[in-house]
Amino acid sequence: MLNRLVDGMKEPSAPEATVGEAVRAHAQGSAQIVDVREPEEWAEGHIPAAIHIPLDDLAARVSELDPNQPVITVCRSGRRSLTGADMLLRTGFTDVKSLAGGMVEWADAGHPVDRS
């Protein structure tokens, strides 16, 4: 079902979360942080405790996420995470945002990056 949605998608329209909003959500554990980058990118560094689901796998793995909990999608700079957020919104998730600026902004702001 999600694959059909991706084919017909236009420009992303999901809202964006600032790094500050993501930091608060991460610290409080109040949102699922979903990193949609490829495995090589994930290995270079990711937000601690983030869930890794590459964008191409999101359709097959959407059931791993709780649609009743907020989601913040993350990629390198914010473009793919917008696409992932839109995909989730179109499948019934109601509280989804994309991290504006992605991991670049997160790391540049000095927030923790897990390289394990």
N, C-alpha and C positions, 0 to 999 in steps of 0.2 A: 504494500500500500504506500509506504513512504517513497519508494522509488518512483511511482507514478506522480507523486506530488513534486518531487524534485524536477522531473522533466518539464512540468508546466510552470515552474517558478519564474518570477520576474525578479526585478531588483529587490534585495532584502529590505524588509520593513520592520523587523523586530527592534524593540528599544535597546539602547545600550546602557550598560552600567559603567560608572566611572571606576577608576582604580580604588578610590576611597570606599565606594559602596561595596566593591568586591572584597576589599580587606576586611570590612566590618562583617560581611556575610561569612567569610572564611573563618574569622576569629570566633564568631558566635556559632558556627556550624549550622547556620540558618538557610543555606542554599547548597545545592549540589553543584560543584564546580566540574564542568565537563570539558576536557581538553580534546579538541577534534583534530589535532595535528597528526601527522604520520609518525610511526614508531621512532624513526631516526631523530625527529624533532623533539619528541617526548624525552628521549634519552639525553638530549643536550641540556634539559632542564625544564621543570614543570612546577606548578603550584603544589606544595605539599598537600597530600590527601585528595588531590583531584582525581576524578574518574577519567581514565583514558579510553575514549571511543573515537577512532579516526572517522572523519566525516563520511568516507565511503562505506563504513560499517554501521553507521548510525541507524539506518533503516532496519537492519537485521538485529541490532542490539538495543533498540529503544525500550524494550521490556525490562532492561536492567535499571532503568530510571523510574523514580516515583513521580507520576504526573501530578500528585497532590502537593509536592514540595517545590519551592522555587529552584530554578536552574539558571546558572550563569555559564555560557559557553565561552571557550577560550581558544585562540589560535596564536599564530606568531604576531600578527599586526591588527587583527580584527575583522578581516574580510570573510574568511571561511567560517568563523564563529557566527557571523550574521546569518550566513546560509544555514548553518546548523540550528540556530535559534528559530529561524523561520520554519524549518522542517518540523521542529518540535511543536511550535504553535499550531501548525496545520494538522497535527495528529491529536490535538486535544489538550496539550499542556497549556496552562493559562498564565503562568508566571515565569516567563523566560526572557532573559536579557543576554546580550553579547558584551563581552568585556571590551570597551573602547580602547584601542591601542594594543590589545592583546598582551602577550608575554613581554614584548618590547617595553611597553609602558610599565608593566608590573615590575620587571627587573630594574629598569631605569629609576624607578621610585625607591629602590632599595629594599623591596619586600623579599621574603625568603623564596629561594628556588631550590628544589630538590633535584639532585643529579644522580639519584640512585635508580 
